[in-house]
Amino acid sequence: MATARPRVAYWFRTDLRLHDSPALKAALDLEPEVLWPIFTWDPHYVYRVKAGSNRWQYLLDCQQDLSDSILKLNPKSKLFVIREAPQTLFPKLFEALKVTHLVFERDTDVYARERDKLVTGAAKKAGVEVVTRYGRTLWDSDEVVAKNGGKPTMSITQLQAAGHKVGEIPRPIPAPDRLPDPGEMPLHFDQERAPTTVDLNAPHRSKADKTYDSIAGPKGDFAIVTLEELGFPAATTPHRGGETLALKQLDKIMADEKYAATFRKPNTSPAAFEPQSTTLLSPHMHFGALSARLFYWRAREVVEKYGKGASKPPESLTGQLLFRDMYFAAQAAIGLPYMQTLNNVYVRFIPWHLPSQHEETETGTVAISSKYHIDSPQANKWFKRWKAGVTGFPFVDALMRQLRIEGWIHHLGRHMVACFLTRGGCYVHWERGADVFEELLIDHEPASNAGNWQWLSCTAFFSQYFRCYSPVAFGQKWDKNGDFIRRWVPELKHLDAKYIYEPRKATRAALDKAGVRVEGDGLGNNRNEGLNIYPEAMFDFKERRSVCMSAMKRAFSIGLHGNDEAVRNGTWKQLFERAGETEMEGMDGVDGVGGSDDEGEYADDADADHESHHILKGRKGGKHTRNKSDAVKEGPMDRHVKRLKS
Ligand SMILES: Cc1cc2nc3c(=O)[nH]c(=O)nc-3n(C[C@H](O)[C@H](O)[C@H](O)COP(=O)(O)OP(=O)(O)OC[C@H]3O[C@@H](n4cnc5c(N)ncnc54)[C@H](O)[C@@H]3O)c2cc1C
């Protein structure tokens, strides 16, 4: 008697592609009788992960492109989008479709692991075999962790050593040339609606979310969701998603052999636009529209062919992908605390302003929430100005506005704004910055985002806090004329290049000629006789830099980490007070009180130091060689408030 052939539910998640998909290959190797390509519209991501229109549009692009590609291989098939949480949907689906196998690409993200555990348990209970493969990274992150002694990879060297032990990075698998038919799709069961008491994306919605109005979409055809249904306004980003575009972009990059083979990240400009100086492949990889291994091997082949003069990791293109793997493996090892300071043994405790509030998660653990304590109204105002791109530092503002409109900024631009918000200006918690990036980036990747914020704030991965980005000198290094600023800060479009990074220094005549006034904080409704208004700088950068460095030095010498008892029970404060530190959480203002005004506040010289723009040298660090000012006689917030009052 012939045995029945498998009935496979293929669950697409972070792998919205057909090429180089080990999980899809495993599904096809089962020689299924039927295969349903399924995407579950998971309320966790709809309501509990912050994302604006730009990232949603990118996801929908990727889904549409994948669905079109599936249809090309089999006109009876497509991507079936089912609108319910996978945890409640799959048990019903297993029964309704008589599924024998569930196949998916593994995901090491914290929520995903929990979700997959539940779904796998339900599958076992239903007698459904679960087949999984890793596919998001160069190496299997869990294997890397195992080869790294069960520890997170906190440096590129550790990643390379562990990766070496895992073995050669697998060569990419070609896309299939045919796909089985899907079976019938009778959904004779009720849709379970998730509670929507928490909706972190409510601020982005201009209309009500209708995505769960019916389980198979408004026409019952399992269509891709639309931005309209989500209640979001149209996207503003020019960047579009999908495997077809991703592969085209990869081809274009690799066709320019010199660019690809000699790519050195520290030499790429954060001020370049149309085109940008790096590949812009990160959002494609985030959604799995491009395989990291295909990218890696294509880059490696170009390098090998090019020979002398080609770049090497970590600066090269392949090196960039190693950084990505390093963060994924670090997250895989640390789990939930990876995303935060609390309970994270690897993250230094720095008493930044605006610390996160904590709450119990869906899975019962304590984690940071999207709410924070306003310990300092002044720092809160700086944070708001940073987020809105109205700090009065044109290079920072240009980057933050590009982030808001396009959802992507160059890596060194991310360095600039992250350093400025944390240890090189505002002394605001890196978790606030990571939160804003989560909301605005089209390539937001939890592992890369949290890890890079830790790096930039010198709380983990990197410790050279005395290397600090100047919003003036760093921008000028790449773009003397300020073309990038002119593009994103149109108020300053006609300002003389001499003043474009520091409009406060411009003469009245220069400002008149450019048709701009420098006044206010940028948050209000600034209109002045038809002139453009650009905000005043929100602080004296040089002063803030020195305050932050002193505070960092103190925090490093106290040496607490996220899992220390003193951090958990709040007694850390005594240690810092004893050490004479004043720039810290809770040392200024009252919880929840509105901001004081910093209008007109801007002092002397902007810093002209050349900072480290490179992430690639001396990452052991820790030696304090350049700290100019260790003395903190009174809190900087105190000084500000005093000055504002006088
Ligand atoms: C504060 C901060 C937050 C960040 N948040 C994210 C994020 O949420 N998602 C994200 O993908 N990247 C993040 N990065 C890393 C990096 O900035 C982006 O990956 C990169 O700018 C994407 O542009 P690209 O594709 O042109 O990069 P390229 O320079 O062309 O590099 C190729 C690929 O390598 C990977 N890569 C390069 N650098 C890094 C890095 N430092 N860390 C991880 N992967 C890297 C990316 O996948 C990228 O697409 C962040 C960096 C900083 C400083």
The ligand as an SDF file (V2000), in Angstrom:
LIG
                    3D

 53 58  0  0  0  0  0  0  0  0999 V2000
   22.6760   52.9030   16.6330 C   0  0  0  0  0  0  0  0  0  0  0  0
   22.6310   51.9220   15.4910 C   0  0  0  0  0  0  0  0  0  0  0  0
   21.4860   51.1760   15.2610 C   0  0  0  0  0  0  0  0  0  0  0  0
   21.4360   50.2430   14.2090 C   0  0  0  0  0  0  0  0  0  0  0  0
   20.2860   49.5390   13.9940 N   0  0  0  0  0  0  0  0  0  0  0  0
   20.2510   48.6100   12.9940 C   0  0  0  0  0  0  0  0  0  0  0  0
   19.0700   47.8500   12.7500 C   0  0  0  0  0  0  0  0  0  0  0  0
   18.0670   47.9860   13.4280 O   0  0  0  0  0  0  0  0  0  0  0  0
   19.0900   46.9660   11.7110 N   0  0  0  0  0  0  0  0  0  0  0  0
   20.2030   46.7800   10.9340 C   0  0  0  0  0  0  0  0  0  0  0  0
   20.1630   45.9690   10.0030 O   0  0  0  0  0  0  0  0  0  0  0  0
   21.3220   47.4640   11.1810 N   0  0  0  0  0  0  0  0  0  0  0  0
   21.3910   48.3710   12.1650 C   0  0  0  0  0  0  0  0  0  0  0  0
   22.5420   49.0780   12.3860 N   0  0  0  0  0  0  0  0  0  0  0  0
   23.7630   48.6780   11.6570 C   0  0  0  0  0  0  0  0  0  0  0  0
   24.0470   49.4230   10.3770 C   0  0  0  0  0  0  0  0  0  0  0  0
   23.9960   50.8040   10.5850 O   0  0  0  0  0  0  0  0  0  0  0  0
   23.1110   49.0490    9.2310 C   0  0  0  0  0  0  0  0  0  0  0  0
   23.0610   47.6520    9.0920 O   0  0  0  0  0  0  0  0  0  0  0  0
   23.6290   49.6240    7.9310 C   0  0  0  0  0  0  0  0  0  0  0  0
   23.7780   51.0120    8.0140 O   0  0  0  0  0  0  0  0  0  0  0  0
   22.6790   49.2690    6.8200 C   0  0  0  0  0  0  0  0  0  0  0  0
   23.0400   49.9090    5.6280 O   0  0  0  0  0  0  0  0  0  0  0  0
   23.6420   49.0930    4.4270 P   0  0  0  0  0  0  0  0  0  0  0  0
   22.7820   47.9450    4.0950 O   0  0  0  0  0  0  0  0  0  0  0  0
   23.9180   50.0730    3.3420 O   0  0  0  0  0  0  0  0  0  0  0  0
   25.0100   48.5730    5.0600 O   0  0  0  0  0  0  0  0  0  0  0  0
   26.3520   48.0640    4.3780 P   0  0  0  0  0  0  0  0  0  0  0  0
   27.4550   48.9070    4.8730 O   0  0  0  0  0  0  0  0  0  0  0  0
   26.1830   47.9680    2.9160 O   0  0  0  0  0  0  0  0  0  0  0  0
   26.5770   46.6420    5.0170 O   0  0  0  0  0  0  0  0  0  0  0  0
   26.0620   45.4410    4.4440 C   0  0  0  0  0  0  0  0  0  0  0  0
   25.2030   44.7360    5.4600 C   0  0  0  0  0  0  0  0  0  0  0  0
   25.9510   44.3630    6.5960 O   0  0  0  0  0  0  0  0  0  0  0  0
   25.1370   44.4360    7.7560 C   0  0  0  0  0  0  0  0  0  0  0  0
   25.7520   45.3830    8.6890 N   0  0  0  0  0  0  0  0  0  0  0  0
   26.6220   46.3630    8.4090 C   0  0  0  0  0  0  0  0  0  0  0  0
   27.0210   46.9730    9.5260 N   0  0  0  0  0  0  0  0  0  0  0  0
   26.3660   46.3840   10.5320 C   0  0  0  0  0  0  0  0  0  0  0  0
   26.3670   46.5700   11.9240 C   0  0  0  0  0  0  0  0  0  0  0  0
   27.1180   47.4670   12.5270 N   0  0  0  0  0  0  0  0  0  0  0  0
   25.5590   45.8050   12.6600 N   0  0  0  0  0  0  0  0  0  0  0  0
   24.7750   44.8500   12.0910 C   0  0  0  0  0  0  0  0  0  0  0  0
   24.7610   44.6150   10.7700 N   0  0  0  0  0  0  0  0  0  0  0  0
   25.5560   45.3730   10.0070 C   0  0  0  0  0  0  0  0  0  0  0  0
   23.7810   44.9430    7.3210 C   0  0  0  0  0  0  0  0  0  0  0  0
   22.9170   43.8430    7.2000 O   0  0  0  0  0  0  0  0  0  0  0  0
   24.0700   45.5700    5.9820 C   0  0  0  0  0  0  0  0  0  0  0  0
   22.9820   45.5470    5.1070 O   0  0  0  0  0  0  0  0  0  0  0  0
   22.5890   50.0430   13.4040 C   0  0  0  0  0  0  0  0  0  0  0  0
   23.7260   50.8060   13.6410 C   0  0  0  0  0  0  0  0  0  0  0  0
   23.7440   51.7400   14.6630 C   0  0  0  0  0  0  0  0  0  0  0  0
   24.9950   52.5350   14.8900 C   0  0  0  0  0  0  0  0  0  0  0  0
  1  2  1  0
  2  3  1  0
  2 52  2  0
  3  4  2  0
  4  5  1  0
  4 50  1  0
  5  6  2  0
  6  7  1  0
  6 13  1  0
  7  8  2  0
  7  9  1  0
  9 10  1  0
 10 11  2  0
 10 12  1  0
 12 13  2  0
 13 14  1  0
 14 15  1  0
 14 50  1  0
 15 16  1  0
 16 17  1  0
 16 18  1  0
 18 19  1  0
 18 20  1  0
 20 21  1  0
 20 22  1  0
 22 23  1  0
 23 24  1  0
 24 25  2  0
 24 26  1  0
 24 27  1  0
 27 28  1  0
 28 29  2  0
 28 30  1  0
 28 31  1  0
 31 32  1  0
 32 33  1  0
 33 34  1  0
 33 48  1  0
 34 35  1  0
 35 36  1  0
 35 46  1  0
 36 37  1  0
 36 45  1  0
 37 38  2  0
 38 39  1  0
 39 40  1  0
 39 45  2  0
 40 41  1  0
 40 42  2  0
 42 43  1  0
 43 44  2  0
 44 45  1  0
 46 47  1  0
 46 48  1  0
 48 49  1  0
 50 51  2  0
 51 52  1  0
 52 53  1  0
M  END
$$$$
